């Protein structure tokens, strides 16, 4: 009943910027947390950033902190990821996710989230 659709990916040169969006739709949408994950070729999917929907408290993986900024617009049911100073190692498929209920799992755990988008490709050239 909830659908997440990512957009904004593409090809960018190293040092450039991209802004990813994740649009949520459904009869009702009131997540507790939304997050971004990514999966690079040959690597495991990893946590990027998350934000609580109500208070907008943000969380970042250490490697992303300082370059990436997560935000949300609750009036548009949209999640964003602003990515600056991109590096080739940022190349990955980026997924957004939403958690619709409380739980004890850590915010970076994939299993915490109930809904996932299909992903958007980000390619950073050197």
N, C-alpha and C positions, 0 to 999 in steps of 0.2 A: 504493500500500500504506500510505501515511500520509495521514491526513485531519486537517485543522485546522478547528476550528469556533469562531468568535468569539461572544461573548455579552457582555451588560452595557451595550450602547449604549442610547440613549434621549434623551429631551428633558430638558434641565436649564437652569436660569437662569444667566445670567452670574454668575461668582463661585462657582458650585457645583462639585461634585465627582462624578466617576464612576469606577468601577473596571471595566475591561474584562478579560475572561478569554479565553484561547484554549486549548481542550482538544485535545490531540493523541491520536490513536489509531492503531493499526497493530500488526502482528505484533511488530515491534521498533521502538523509537523511541530514537534516540541522536543527536540533532542536535549539530552543532558550535556553531551560533549560531541564535538565534531573534530576530526583530525585529518591530517594529510600523511600518507605513507608513500614510499616510492620503492621501485624495484629496478635495479640496474641489470644489464645483461650479465648473466652468470653469477648473480648475487642474490641473497635472500632479501625479501621485502623488509624494509626498515622504517621505523617511525621517524617522522620529520617534525611535526608540530601538532598541537591540539589547542582547542579553546573551549571553555565552558560557555554554553549558549546564553545563560542568564547573566552571569557576572562578567563574562568576557575575560576570565583569567586565562592566561596563555602559558603554554609549555612548549619547550623546544628540545630537540636532541642537541647535544653539545656541539656537534659538528655543523649544525645549521644556525645556531644562535649568532646573531649579529649580522647575518646576511639575509635571512628570510624573516618575513613578518606575516603572521597569521592574523586574520581579522574576520569579522562576520557582520552582515547587515541583516538583522532579524526581520526588518520590514520587507525585505526581498527574499527571505529564506535562502540566502546565498553566503557561501563561505569563500574566502579569498586566501591566496598565498602569494605575497609579493616576494619575488626572488631577485636579488641584486648580486652583483659581482659573481656571476655564474662561472663555474669551472667545468671543464670537460667531465670530471667525475660526478657532476650533478646530472649527467645524462641518465635518464630513467623514465619509466612510466610512472606517473604520479596519480595516486588514487585518493579520493576523499572518502570518508567514512563517518557514520553517525551512530551514536549510542543512544538508544531510546529508554533505557532503564538504568537504575542504580545497580552498582556492583562493586565488588572489592578488588577487581583486577586493576592493575596499574594502567595509567592513562596511555602508555605506549604499547600496550598489549593488543595485538590484532584481534584476539578473541573477545575483547571488551565491546567491540562494535557490532551492531546489528545489521547495518546497511552499508553497502559499498557501491561506488560508481564503477564504470567500466575502464576508467583511466584515460589519461591524456599524455601523449608522448612529448617529452622535453629532450631536445638534442642540443648539446653545447659543443661547438666546434672549436678547435684549438688554432 
